């Protein structure tokens, strides 16, 4: 999971053009919005698009659910890992 967290930190920096931020400056469990990294709603949209392009994940229309996924780098990593697992699982037939 640490490798995925590192990838997500690098993706945040590149997608949002955070030139003065390094991956090690982003605490894995720290909030991404308001406190912590201090991102805003426009950043959330840009980051969501970047995550979709990089990992093929889609965000729920449920604002509370999406807000939970964007809570921290760790939360995003768990979301991406779960989406990868779901995508890799064989389809069942009835």
Order of alpha helices (4+ residues) and beta strands (2+ residues): alpha-alpha-alpha-alpha
